């Protein structure tokens, strides 16, 4: 059976035209009986669950749900009142739609990734940061992005090195975080005896938004890899992108070499 990566929809907002939507933030005791009672009430009120997220903190749970209440048997306020009647439910906030069919989570701020603040960079902003920036500033823009990436890569290494105890674990962590963060899917990191590395990446977001191109486009990505691997190797490195999906290649390939002194 062929495995295909499945996109993850981060439902900070959703749009279903001509449907009546509502969101609920529920703080309650972290207990299976409470969750069962809440789920039962959602069904009894004829609501359709679009999205649910639950986070446990000590003995408490924080549950955020997006609901389609178009055929609900009660109003959202009445549903919230019934849910509040469940034993050990401590707080409920209603998230109302901004426009018809448009629901945005306005309860939570900020966004965290592994406990650190993050923000969502969509396709339009990615095109501006990468494709349009390079078009506007040419080779100078590419150099700027590369050196910016080096600083980012070094910081990332310092943040995550405490999680691992060996180079092999660090490389596996890089692969996993690259995929989890939406940067790209690193399908291979191969090391030679001369401390040269070959990294192959599919769906690198920087290069995706630069399609089509006659040149390799992973300048920021090259910089990030240079920053990370300079820390791993313990000396400055140079990174070359030898293949790029923006040019029509099946993946981006980066070659990392120690910089000759």
Backbone torsions as a table, in degrees:
resi	resn	phi	psi	omega
1	UNK	NA	125.8	-178.9
2	UNK	-73.0	132.9	179.1
3	UNK	-93.8	131.2	176.8
4	UNK	-124.6	134.6	177.3
5	UNK	-64.4	140.7	-179.1
6	UNK	-107.2	122.9	177.6
7	UNK	-60.8	146.4	177.8
8	UNK	-108.6	118.4	177.5
9	UNK	-83.4	115.8	175.6
10	UNK	-86.2	97.4	-170.9
11	UNK	-80.2	69.9	167.7
12	UNK	-79.9	-21.1	177.9
13	UNK	-154.3	151.9	176.9
14	UNK	-148.4	154.4	-176.8
15	UNK	-136.0	117.4	174.2
16	UNK	-127.9	94.3	-177.2
17	UNK	-59.1	141.7	177.6
18	UNK	66.4	18.2	173.5
19	UNK	-118.8	150.5	179.3
20	UNK	-94.7	116.7	-175.3
21	UNK	-114.3	157.9	174.2
22	UNK	-156.7	151.8	176.2
23	UNK	-121.7	153.5	177.7
24	UNK	-135.6	133.8	169.2
25	UNK	-106.9	123.8	-173.9
26	UNK	-125.2	125.0	174.6
27	UNK	-110.6	126.6	-173.4
28	UNK	-152.6	173.9	173.1
29	UNK	-65.7	137.6	178.8
30	UNK	-79.9	94.7	-174.3
31	UNK	-150.5	134.0	-179.2
32	UNK	-57.6	-34.3	-179.4
33	UNK	-66.0	-37.9	177.7
34	UNK	-64.5	-46.7	179.6
35	UNK	-60.2	-40.2	179.0
36	UNK	-63.5	-43.2	-179.6
37	UNK	-64.8	-40.5	177.9
38	UNK	-64.1	-46.3	180.0
39	UNK	-61.2	-39.4	179.7
40	UNK	-62.6	-40.9	179.5
41	UNK	-68.4	-37.1	176.3
42	UNK	-57.5	-42.5	-179.2
43	UNK	-69.1	-44.8	-177.8
44	UNK	-62.0	-31.9	-179.5
45	UNK	-88.6	5.9	175.5
46	UNK	60.3	42.3	174.2
47	UNK	-97.2	151.8	178.5
48	UNK	-109.6	122.5	-178.5
49	UNK	-77.7	122.2	177.3
50	UNK	-95.9	-39.9	-174.7
51	UNK	-155.3	142.7	175.7
52	UNK	-142.9	137.6	176.3
53	UNK	-136.7	133.0	-178.9
54	UNK	-129.7	133.9	178.2
55	UNK	-128.3	127.8	178.9
56	UNK	-99.3	137.5	177.0
57	UNK	-134.4	106.4	-175.6
58	UNK	57.4	-117.0	-177.9
59	UNK	-98.3	6.2	-178.2
60	UNK	-109.7	154.7	173.2
61	UNK	-124.6	142.1	173.6
62	UNK	-116.4	117.3	-175.3
63	UNK	-114.2	127.6	175.6
64	UNK	-118.1	126.5	-179.6
65	UNK	-129.5	143.0	168.5
66	UNK	-106.9	130.3	-175.3
67	UNK	-125.1	145.3	165.7
68	UNK	-94.6	113.0	-176.3
69	UNK	-111.0	23.9	-177.6
70	UNK	-59.8	-36.7	179.7
71	UNK	-110.2	19.8	-179.0
72	UNK	-64.0	148.2	-177.2
73	UNK	-83.7	-13.3	178.0
74	UNK	-135.3	167.3	175.4
75	UNK	-71.5	163.9	179.6
76	UNK	-62.0	-40.2	178.7
77	UNK	-61.8	-40.1	179.5
78	UNK	-69.6	-38.4	176.9
79	UNK	-62.5	-44.7	179.1
80	UNK	-61.8	-37.6	179.5
81	UNK	-65.8	-40.7	178.1
82	UNK	-65.9	-41.0	179.3
83	UNK	-64.7	-36.7	179.3
84	UNK	-65.6	-21.1	178.9
85	UNK	-78.8	-10.0	177.3
86	UNK	-68.5	135.0	-179.7
87	UNK	-57.8	132.0	177.5
88	UNK	76.1	11.5	166.4
89	UNK	-83.9	124.4	-169.4
90	UNK	-106.9	-23.6	-178.2
91	UNK	-159.6	142.2	173.6
92	UNK	-138.4	131.9	172.5
93	UNK	-121.3	136.2	178.3
94	UNK	-92.4	131.9	174.7
95	UNK	-103.3	110.1	-176.6
96	UNK	-89.6	149.0	178.7
97	UNK	-64.4	141.7	178.0
98	UNK	-73.5	-42.0	177.3
99	UNK	-137.6	175.4	178.7
100	UNK	-59.0	114.7	178.5
101	UNK	81.0	0.1	-178.1
102	UNK	-113.6	113.8	-178.2
103	UNK	-118.2	126.6	-178.7
104	UNK	-125.9	132.5	178.8
105	UNK	-72.6	105.6	179.1
106	UNK	-105.3	8.5	179.4
107	UNK	-83.6	-43.7	-170.7
108	UNK	-94.6	136.5	170.3
109	UNK	-164.2	131.7	6.0
110	UNK	-99.6	-172.6	176.0
111	UNK	-91.5	136.8	-179.9
112	UNK	-119.0	141.2	172.9
113	UNK	-125.4	111.5	-175.4
114	UNK	54.0	41.3	175.0
115	UNK	83.6	-0.9	-179.2
116	UNK	-116.6	147.3	-175.5
117	UNK	-63.0	139.1	178.9
118	UNK	-139.0	171.0	173.3
119	UNK	-145.6	156.5	-175.8
120	UNK	-89.3	121.7	177.1
121	UNK	-107.1	107.7	-178.6
122	UNK	-79.0	-178.7	-176.7
123	UNK	-63.5	-40.9	-177.8
124	UNK	-62.2	-44.8	179.4
125	UNK	-69.4	-36.9	177.9
126	UNK	-61.5	-39.9	177.8
127	UNK	-64.4	-38.7	178.5
128	UNK	-67.1	-42.5	-177.5
129	UNK	-69.9	-35.3	-173.5
130	UNK	-106.9	-65.4	-174.8
131	UNK	-64.6	-53.7	-174.3
132	UNK	-70.2	-35.1	178.5
133	UNK	-62.0	-42.2	-180.0
134	UNK	-68.9	-37.9	178.5
135	UNK	-65.2	-38.6	-176.8
136	UNK	-73.6	-40.6	-172.4
137	UNK	-111.4	-0.5	173.1
138	UNK	60.5	-141.0	-176.9
139	UNK	-62.5	-33.1	178.3
140	UNK	-63.2	-39.2	177.4
141	UNK	-65.8	-38.3	178.2
142	UNK	-64.3	-42.4	178.8
143	UNK	-64.2	-41.7	178.9
144	UNK	-59.6	-47.4	-179.3
145	UNK	-63.0	-37.4	179.6
146	UNK	-62.8	-48.3	-177.9
147	UNK	-71.7	-32.3	173.2
148	UNK	-62.2	-42.7	178.7
149	UNK	-61.9	-36.7	178.3
150	UNK	-59.1	-46.8	179.4
151	UNK	-62.6	-41.1	178.9
152	UNK	-63.5	-45.1	-179.5
153	UNK	-60.5	-41.2	178.2
154	UNK	-63.9	-41.1	179.3
155	UNK	-66.1	-41.0	178.5
156	UNK	-60.8	-41.7	178.8
157	UNK	-60.5	-45.3	-177.9
158	UNK	-64.9	-34.3	179.8
159	UNK	-67.6	-43.5	-169.4
160	UNK	-100.2	-6.0	-176.8
161	UNK	-65.5	-25.2	178.3
162	UNK	-68.6	-13.2	179.9
163	UNK	-84.1	-16.8	-170.9
164	UNK	-123.5	164.2	-179.5
165	UNK	-126.4	5.2	179.8
166	UNK	-154.9	164.4	177.5
167	UNK	-63.0	-39.3	-179.1
168	UNK	-61.0	-41.8	178.1
169	UNK	-66.5	-37.6	177.9
170	UNK	-63.1	-41.8	179.8
171	UNK	-64.6	-39.8	177.5
172	UNK	-67.0	-36.7	177.7
173	UNK	-65.4	-41.5	177.4
174	UNK	-58.6	-45.7	179.6
175	UNK	-61.3	-45.4	-177.0
176	UNK	-68.2	-43.5	-179.0
177	UNK	-68.8	-34.4	176.9
178	UNK	-58.7	-43.4	-179.9
179	UNK	-73.2	-44.8	-176.6
180	UNK	-65.3	-32.1	-178.2
181	UNK	-84.7	-10.3	-179.3
182	UNK	87.1	6.7	178.6
183	UNK	-65.5	-50.4	179.8
184	UNK	173.3	172.2	-178.0
185	UNK	-105.9	106.9	177.6
186	UNK	-80.6	111.4	-176.0
187	UNK	-93.7	-14.4	-178.8
188	UNK	-158.5	134.2	165.8
189	UNK	-128.5	109.2	-177.4
190	UNK	-114.6	132.3	-177.4
191	UNK	-113.2	137.2	175.7
192	UNK	-98.5	171.3	-178.9
193	UNK	-68.1	-17.8	-178.9
194	UNK	-95.6	19.6	178.4
195	UNK	62.6	32.7	171.8
196	UNK	-101.1	138.6	-177.4
197	UNK	-120.7	145.1	172.5
198	UNK	-119.8	122.6	180.0
199	UNK	-116.3	126.5	175.8
200	UNK	-114.7	130.9	-174.1
201	UNK	-133.1	134.0	173.7
202	UNK	-102.4	148.6	174.4
203	UNK	57.0	36.7	174.3
204	UNK	-61.2	117.9	-172.3
205	UNK	-59.9	-36.0	-179.9
206	UNK	-60.6	-40.6	-177.0
207	UNK	-84.8	-28.8	176.2
208	UNK	-58.7	-45.8	-175.4
209	UNK	-77.5	-7.8	178.7
210	UNK	-97.1	0.8	179.5
211	UNK	-67.1	145.3	-13.3
212	UNK	-85.9	157.1	-179.1
213	UNK	-148.2	150.6	175.1
214	UNK	-89.4	-10.5	-178.6
215	UNK	-120.5	156.9	171.5
216	UNK	-63.2	144.2	-170.2
217	UNK	-121.7	2.6	-174.1
218	UNK	-86.1	50.4	-175.5
219	UNK	-67.4	-46.6	178.0
220	UNK	-64.9	-39.6	178.8
221	UNK	-64.9	-41.8	176.0
222	UNK	-57.6	-42.2	-179.8
223	UNK	-64.2	-44.2	178.2
224	UNK	-58.8	-46.4	179.4
225	UNK	-63.3	-39.3	178.5
226	UNK	-62.2	-42.6	179.5
227	UNK	-64.8	-43.9	-179.4
228	UNK	-65.9	-48.5	-173.9
229	UNK	-75.7	-23.1	173.3
230	UNK	-65.3	-32.6	176.2
231	UNK	-74.3	-39.8	179.9
232	UNK	-64.6	-45.9	-177.0
233	UNK	-78.5	-31.9	-177.5
234	UNK	89.2	17.4	176.1
235	UNK	-155.0	164.7	-179.6
236	UNK	-63.6	147.7	-179.6
237	UNK	-130.8	164.8	171.1
238	UNK	-121.0	139.8	-177.5
239	UNK	-122.8	128.2	179.2
240	UNK	-117.5	135.6	174.6
241	UNK	-97.1	108.5	-174.2
242	UNK	-92.8	-20.3	175.2
243	UNK	-138.3	150.1	-175.5
244	UNK	-151.8	133.2	-179.9
245	UNK	-67.1	-22.8	178.0
246	UNK	-65.6	-24.6	178.1
247	UNK	-91.7	-2.9	-179.1
248	UNK	103.9	1.8	177.4
249	UNK	-71.2	156.8	-177.2
250	UNK	-71.9	-17.6	179.1
251	UNK	-160.0	166.2	172.6
252	UNK	-91.8	135.6	178.9
253	UNK	-121.9	128.1	-179.9
254	UNK	-118.8	132.8	176.6
255	UNK	-109.6	123.1	-179.3
256	UNK	-107.3	124.6	179.0
257	UNK	-129.8	143.4	171.5
258	UNK	-60.6	138.8	179.8
259	UNK	-75.9	127.4	179.1
260	UNK	-69.7	129.2	-178.4
261	UNK	-79.5	NA	NA
